[in-house]
Amino acid sequence: MSVELNYRVTGEGEPLILLHGLFGSLENLGGVSQRLQDGWQIHALDQRNHGRSPHADTMDYPAMAADVLAYMDRQGLGQASLLGHSMGGKVAMELALSHPERVDRLIVADIAPVTYRPRHDNVLAGLDAIDLAALESRQQADEVLRAHVEELPVRQFLLKNLIRVGADEDAGNGARFRWRLNLTAIKACYDNLARAPSAEGPFDGPTLFIKGSESAYIQDKHRDAVARLFPHARLRIIQGAGHWLHAEKADTFATLCRRFLSGQDDGR
């Protein structure tokens, strides 16, 4: 059963749906939205169990793609282009493979249509170690998380999900903070999120994969899987960028997207 996703619409033009990655929100692709909204109508979505979207016990790619499809139906979007980063890229691929008639162009940022080994054990352990009932400050949360996640930018990204409990909220245990994301469901469904998209496809439309040169998420060994599912795919590599390529090299990333969405680099 689909959930009604939180969203933000900006700009004018042909519709482009943005889908963030794991532990993120629609804010993560804000730079992309700002750089493209002069030519496209941007629909930035919070995926289920993230941001301000509803929580649900089920979390897999068919269900998450169904959420996006239901959003398109509510908005009257018969067809739209999709841009997804990491987990969002897998959701975008699932939707394109299962409902190709609803997708105009597809951009997949630094993820392949394959099953990955678990990569977030430390992150999940660190978030789980934060005792919300005893937590008094964000600094205290960061100190706990640092024992599991060394990189400060990653900790800062993760702790964006930690929000203060409002005066009108009843946390039930006197806690001053709560998680905006559904950490319980994410932990329970993590194996689903590591898997490849389940739809068999193929998607014959224009497809662009964008890889950060310093990231290992897209590798040569994934070439056959990409070609089988996305026969018109093209790969572009952003030098000096890692997995967070859309933030690390924002102008270059947006330029590649703009060229592709306008038909100058569509992989045909």
Sine and cosine of phi, psi and omega as CSV:
sin_phi,cos_phi,sin_psi,cos_psi,sin_omega,cos_omega
0.00,0.00,0.78,-0.62,-0.07,-1.00
-0.97,0.26,0.39,-0.92,0.10,-1.00
-0.92,-0.40,0.42,-0.91,-0.04,-1.00
-1.00,0.04,0.95,-0.31,-0.15,-0.99
-0.97,0.23,0.59,-0.81,0.18,-0.98
-0.94,0.34,0.55,-0.83,-0.09,-1.00
-0.48,-0.88,0.24,-0.97,0.13,-0.99
-0.64,-0.77,0.78,-0.63,0.00,-1.00
-0.92,-0.39,0.78,-0.63,0.06,-1.00
-0.66,-0.76,0.36,-0.93,0.10,-0.99
0.98,0.19,0.04,-1.00,0.00,-1.00
-0.68,-0.73,0.49,-0.87,0.01,-1.00
0.77,-0.64,-0.35,-0.94,0.03,-1.00
-0.92,0.38,0.58,-0.81,-0.09,-1.00
-0.95,0.30,0.67,-0.74,0.08,-1.00
-0.75,-0.67,0.87,-0.50,-0.02,-1.00
-0.99,-0.13,0.78,-0.63,0.00,-1.00
-0.96,-0.28,0.74,-0.67,-0.05,-1.00
-0.80,-0.60,0.89,-0.46,-0.07,-1.00
-0.98,0.19,0.09,-1.00,-0.02,-1.00
-1.00,-0.09,-0.07,-1.00,-0.04,-1.00
-0.88,0.48,0.67,-0.75,-0.01,-1.00
0.94,0.34,0.16,0.99,-0.06,-1.00
-0.98,-0.22,-0.32,-0.95,0.05,-1.00
-0.34,-0.94,0.05,-1.00,-0.01,-1.00
-0.88,0.48,-0.37,0.93,0.02,-1.00
-0.90,0.44,-0.46,0.89,-0.08,-1.00
-0.89,0.45,-0.48,0.87,0.00,-1.00
-0.97,-0.23,0.38,0.93,0.00,-1.00
-0.88,0.48,-0.60,0.80,0.03,-1.00
-0.91,0.42,-0.61,0.79,0.06,-1.00
-0.90,0.43,-0.71,0.71,0.01,-1.00
-0.85,0.52,-0.73,0.68,-0.03,-1.00
-0.88,0.47,-0.58,0.82,-0.07,-1.00
-0.99,0.13,-0.28,0.96,-0.07,-1.00
-0.91,-0.42,-0.17,0.99,-0.12,-0.99
-0.95,0.32,-0.14,0.99,0.09,-1.00
-0.97,0.24,-0.28,0.96,-0.04,-1.00
-0.84,-0.54,-0.22,0.98,-0.05,-1.00
-0.66,-0.75,0.45,-0.89,0.14,-0.99
-1.00,0.07,0.92,-0.38,-0.12,-0.99
-1.00,-0.03,0.81,-0.58,0.10,-0.99
-0.93,-0.37,0.99,-0.14,0.01,-1.00
-1.00,-0.06,0.80,-0.60,-0.11,-0.99
-0.90,-0.44,0.59,-0.80,0.28,-0.96
-1.00,0.02,0.83,-0.56,0.02,-1.00
-0.98,0.21,0.30,-0.95,-0.04,-1.00
-0.80,0.60,0.61,-0.80,-0.01,-1.00
0.93,0.37,0.26,0.97,0.01,-1.00
-0.69,-0.72,0.42,-0.91,0.08,-1.00
0.83,0.56,-0.73,-0.68,-0.02,-1.00
-0.98,-0.22,0.25,0.97,0.05,-1.00
-0.99,0.14,0.34,-0.94,-0.03,-1.00
-0.89,0.45,0.39,-0.92,0.10,-1.00
-1.00,-0.03,0.51,-0.86,0.01,-1.00
-0.50,-0.87,0.54,-0.84,0.00,-1.00
-0.95,0.32,-0.56,0.83,-0.02,-1.00
-1.00,0.09,0.70,-0.71,0.03,-1.00
-0.48,-0.88,0.99,-0.12,0.09,-1.00
-0.54,-0.84,0.13,-0.99,-0.14,-0.99
-0.94,0.35,-0.61,0.79,0.11,-0.99
-0.86,0.51,-0.68,0.73,-0.01,-1.00
-0.92,0.38,-0.65,0.76,-0.03,-1.00
-0.95,0.32,-0.58,0.82,0.09,-1.00
-0.92,0.40,-0.59,0.81,0.05,-1.00
-0.90,0.44,-0.57,0.82,0.07,-1.00
-0.87,0.50,-0.71,0.71,-0.02,-1.00
-0.92,0.39,-0.67,0.75,0.02,-1.00
-0.88,0.47,-0.67,0.75,0.04,-1.00
-0.90,0.43,-0.61,0.79,0.08,-1.00
-0.87,0.49,-0.71,0.70,0.02,-1.00
-0.86,0.51,-0.66,0.75,0.01,-1.00
-0.90,0.44,-0.68,0.73,0.00,-1.00
-0.91,0.41,-0.55,0.84,-0.02,-1.00
-1.00,0.06,-0.07,1.00,-0.03,-1.00
0.95,0.33,0.52,0.86,0.01,-1.00
-1.00,-0.10,0.98,-0.20,0.04,-1.00
-0.92,0.39,-0.54,0.84,0.00,-1.00
-0.49,-0.87,0.53,-0.85,0.03,-1.00
-0.46,-0.89,0.38,-0.92,0.20,-0.98
-1.00,0.08,0.47,-0.88,-0.03,-1.00
-0.84,-0.54,0.64,-0.77,0.13,-0.99
-0.74,-0.67,0.90,-0.44,-0.02,-1.00
-0.79,-0.62,0.67,-0.74,0.05,-1.00
-0.96,-0.29,0.77,-0.64,0.10,-0.99
0.83,0.55,-0.87,-0.50,0.03,-1.00
-0.81,0.59,-0.64,0.77,0.04,-1.00
-0.89,0.46,-0.51,0.86,0.08,-1.00
-0.91,0.41,-0.61,0.80,0.05,-1.00
-0.93,0.36,-0.61,0.79,0.08,-1.00
-0.89,0.46,-0.70,0.71,0.02,-1.00
-0.88,0.48,-0.67,0.74,0.03,-1.00
-0.90,0.43,-0.67,0.74,0.02,-1.00
-0.85,0.53,-0.70,0.71,-0.01,-1.00
-0.92,0.39,-0.67,0.74,0.00,-1.00
-0.91,0.42,-0.61,0.80,-0.02,-1.00
-0.97,0.25,-0.55,0.84,-0.06,-1.00
-1.00,-0.01,-0.46,0.89,-0.01,-1.00
-0.68,-0.74,0.91,0.42,-0.10,-0.99
-0.88,0.48,-0.43,0.90,-0.02,-1.00
-0.94,0.35,-0.26,0.97,-0.03,-1.00
-1.00,-0.09,-0.09,1.00,-0.09,-1.00
-0.90,-0.43,0.82,-0.57,0.03,-1.00
-0.99,0.14,-0.90,0.43,0.02,-1.00
-0.75,-0.67,0.50,-0.87,-0.11,-0.99
-0.80,-0.59,0.80,-0.60,0.11,-0.99
-0.88,-0.48,0.81,-0.58,-0.01,-1.00
-0.88,-0.47,0.88,-0.47,-0.08,-1.00
-0.98,-0.20,0.94,-0.33,0.18,-0.98
0.82,0.57,0.79,0.61,0.14,-0.99
-0.38,-0.93,0.47,-0.88,0.01,-1.00
-0.88,-0.47,0.32,-0.95,0.00,-1.00
-0.99,0.14,0.85,0.53,-0.07,-1.00
-0.70,-0.71,0.21,-0.98,0.10,-1.00
-1.00,0.03,0.75,-0.66,0.00,-1.00
-0.96,-0.29,0.48,-0.88,0.18,-0.98
-0.93,0.37,0.44,-0.90,0.00,-1.00
-0.81,0.58,0.74,-0.67,-0.04,-1.00
-0.84,-0.55,-0.03,1.00,-0.15,-0.99
-0.84,-0.54,0.39,0.92,-0.02,-1.00
-0.86,0.52,-0.69,0.72,-0.01,-1.00
-0.91,0.41,-0.66,0.76,0.01,-1.00
-0.88,0.47,-0.75,0.66,-0.01,-1.00
-0.89,0.46,-0.65,0.76,0.03,-1.00
-0.90,0.43,-0.65,0.76,0.00,-1.00
-0.92,0.40,-0.70,0.71,0.03,-1.00
-0.90,0.43,-0.62,0.78,-0.01,-1.00
-0.93,0.37,-0.45,0.89,-0.04,-1.00
-0.97,0.24,-0.26,0.96,0.00,-1.00
-0.98,0.21,0.91,-0.41,-0.03,-1.00
-1.00,0.07,0.98,-0.18,-0.07,-1.00
-0.88,0.47,-0.56,0.83,-0.03,-1.00
-0.91,0.42,-0.48,0.88,-0.03,-1.00
-0.97,-0.25,-0.11,0.99,-0.11,-0.99
-0.94,0.33,0.75,-0.66,-0.02,-1.00
-0.92,-0.39,-0.31,0.95,-0.04,-1.00
-0.39,-0.92,0.31,-0.95,0.10,-0.99
-0.91,0.41,-0.57,0.82,0.02,-1.00
-0.88,0.48,-0.64,0.76,0.04,-1.00
-0.90,0.44,-0.65,0.76,0.03,-1.00
-0.89,0.47,-0.66,0.75,0.00,-1.00
-0.91,0.42,-0.61,0.79,0.02,-1.00
-0.90,0.44,-0.64,0.77,0.04,-1.00
-0.92,0.39,-0.71,0.71,-0.06,-1.00
-0.92,0.40,-0.52,0.86,-0.05,-1.00
-0.88,0.47,-0.44,0.90,0.03,-1.00
-0.92,0.38,-0.28,0.96,-0.03,-1.00
-0.90,-0.43,-0.50,0.87,-0.07,-1.00
-0.79,-0.61,0.94,-0.34,-0.09,-1.00
-0.96,0.27,-0.60,0.80,-0.16,-0.99
-0.96,0.28,0.87,-0.50,-0.01,-1.00
-0.86,0.50,-0.71,0.71,0.00,-1.00
-0.87,0.50,-0.57,0.82,0.02,-1.00
-0.93,0.37,-0.67,0.74,0.03,-1.00
-0.89,0.45,-0.66,0.75,0.01,-1.00
-0.89,0.45,-0.65,0.76,0.05,-1.00
-0.89,0.46,-0.73,0.68,-0.04,-1.00
-0.90,0.43,-0.63,0.78,-0.08,-1.00
-0.98,0.22,-0.08,1.00,0.17,-0.99
-0.90,0.44,-0.34,0.94,0.02,-1.00
-0.99,0.15,-0.11,0.99,-0.02,-1.00
-1.00,-0.07,0.89,-0.46,-0.05,-1.00
-0.81,-0.58,0.49,-0.87,0.02,-1.00
-0.95,0.32,0.61,-0.79,0.07,-1.00
-0.97,0.25,0.82,-0.58,0.00,-1.00
-0.94,0.33,0.30,-0.95,-0.02,-1.00
-0.89,0.46,-0.44,0.90,-0.03,-1.00
-1.00,-0.04,0.07,1.00,0.00,-1.00
-0.98,-0.21,0.55,-0.83,0.07,-1.00
-0.92,-0.40,0.97,-0.23,-0.03,-1.00
-0.96,0.27,-0.26,0.96,0.05,-1.00
1.00,0.05,-0.29,0.96,-0.02,-1.00
-0.70,-0.71,0.23,0.97,0.01,-1.00
0.97,0.23,0.18,0.98,-0.04,-1.00
-0.92,0.39,0.58,-0.82,0.04,-1.00
-1.00,0.03,-0.27,0.96,-0.06,-1.00
-0.75,-0.66,0.34,-0.94,0.14,-0.99
-0.53,-0.85,0.32,-0.95,0.09,-1.00
-1.00,0.08,0.73,-0.69,0.12,-0.99
-0.96,0.27,-0.61,0.79,0.03,-1.00
-0.99,0.16,0.33,-0.94,0.01,-1.00
-1.00,-0.01,0.99,0.11,-0.08,-1.00
-0.89,0.46,-0.59,0.81,-0.01,-1.00
-0.88,0.48,-0.73,0.68,-0.02,-1.00
-0.93,0.36,-0.62,0.79,0.00,-1.00
-0.89,0.45,-0.69,0.72,0.03,-1.00
-0.90,0.44,-0.69,0.73,-0.04,-1.00
-0.92,0.39,-0.51,0.86,-0.10,-0.99
-0.96,-0.30,0.19,0.98,-0.11,-0.99
-0.85,0.53,-0.63,0.77,0.01,-1.00
-0.86,0.51,-0.58,0.81,0.06,-1.00
-0.89,0.46,-0.62,0.78,-0.07,-1.00
-0.96,0.27,-0.40,0.92,0.05,-1.00
-0.98,0.20,-0.30,0.95,-0.08,-1.00
-0.97,0.24,0.27,-0.96,0.10,-0.99
-0.96,0.29,0.35,-0.94,0.16,-0.99
-0.82,0.58,0.57,-0.82,-0.12,-0.99
-1.00,-0.05,-0.40,0.92,-0.03,-1.00
-0.93,0.38,0.58,-0.81,-0.13,-0.99
-1.00,0.04,-0.40,0.92,0.04,-1.00
0.90,0.43,-0.52,-0.86,0.09,1.00
-0.99,0.10,0.16,-0.99,0.18,-0.98
-0.97,-0.24,0.91,-0.42,-0.09,-1.00
-1.00,-0.01,-0.03,1.00,-0.03,-1.00
-0.97,0.23,0.15,-0.99,0.03,-1.00
-0.87,0.49,0.75,-0.66,-0.08,-1.00
-0.68,-0.73,0.71,-0.71,0.03,-1.00
-0.82,-0.58,0.85,-0.53,0.17,-0.98
-0.99,-0.16,0.75,-0.66,0.04,-1.00
-0.88,-0.48,0.82,-0.58,-0.06,-1.00
-0.89,-0.46,0.63,-0.78,0.20,-0.98
-0.99,0.12,0.73,-0.68,-0.10,-1.00
-0.88,0.47,-0.45,0.90,-0.04,-1.00
-1.00,-0.07,0.08,1.00,-0.02,-1.00
-0.97,-0.22,0.55,-0.84,-0.01,-1.00
-0.97,-0.25,0.21,0.98,-0.06,-1.00
-0.95,0.31,-0.56,0.83,0.07,-1.00
-0.94,-0.35,0.87,-0.49,-0.06,-1.00
-0.80,-0.59,0.25,-0.97,0.00,-1.00
-0.85,0.53,-0.56,0.83,-0.04,-1.00
-0.93,0.37,-0.18,0.98,0.03,-1.00
-1.00,0.00,-0.05,1.00,-0.11,-0.99
-0.84,0.54,-0.70,0.72,-0.06,-1.00
-0.91,0.42,-0.66,0.75,0.02,-1.00
-0.89,0.45,-0.67,0.74,0.03,-1.00
-0.90,0.44,-0.72,0.69,-0.04,-1.00
-0.90,0.44,-0.60,0.80,-0.01,-1.00
-0.93,0.37,-0.66,0.75,-0.08,-1.00
-1.00,0.02,-0.50,0.86,-0.08,-1.00
-0.74,-0.68,0.97,0.23,-0.14,-0.99
-0.89,0.45,-0.31,0.95,0.02,-1.00
-0.95,-0.31,0.44,0.90,-0.04,-1.00
-0.98,0.21,0.52,-0.85,0.10,-1.00
-0.77,-0.64,0.58,-0.81,-0.01,-1.00
-0.94,-0.35,0.73,-0.68,0.13,-0.99
-0.83,-0.56,0.66,-0.75,-0.05,-1.00
-0.91,-0.42,0.76,-0.65,0.07,-1.00
-0.99,-0.17,0.92,-0.40,-0.05,-1.00
-0.93,0.37,0.64,-0.76,0.06,-1.00
0.98,0.19,0.13,0.99,-0.01,-1.00
-0.93,-0.36,0.51,-0.86,0.09,-1.00
-0.97,-0.24,-0.54,-0.84,-0.05,-1.00
-0.92,0.40,-0.47,0.88,-0.01,-1.00
-1.00,-0.04,0.68,0.73,-0.11,-0.99
-0.84,0.55,-0.54,0.84,-0.04,-1.00
-0.94,0.33,-0.35,0.94,0.06,-1.00
-0.99,-0.16,-0.61,0.79,-0.06,-1.00
-0.94,0.33,-0.60,0.80,-0.01,-1.00
-0.76,-0.65,0.89,0.46,-0.18,-0.98
-0.88,0.48,-0.70,0.71,-0.04,-1.00
-0.92,0.40,-0.69,0.72,0.01,-1.00
-0.90,0.44,-0.68,0.73,0.02,-1.00
-0.87,0.49,-0.74,0.68,-0.02,-1.00
-0.90,0.43,-0.59,0.80,0.02,-1.00
-0.90,0.44,-0.68,0.73,0.05,-1.00
-0.88,0.48,-0.68,0.73,0.02,-1.00
-0.90,0.44,-0.68,0.73,-0.02,-1.00
-0.89,0.47,-0.71,0.71,0.01,-1.00
-0.88,0.47,-0.68,0.73,-0.02,-1.00
-0.93,0.37,-0.73,0.69,-0.04,-1.00
-0.91,0.40,-0.45,0.89,0.01,-1.00
-1.00,0.01,0.05,1.00,0.09,-1.00
1.00,0.03,0.16,0.99,0.00,-1.00
-0.99,0.11,-0.26,0.97,-0.06,-1.00
-0.46,-0.89,0.94,0.35,-0.17,-0.99
-0.98,-0.19,0.05,1.00,0.08,-1.00
0.99,0.15,0.06,1.00,0.02,-1.00
-1.00,0.05,0.00,0.00,0.00,0.00
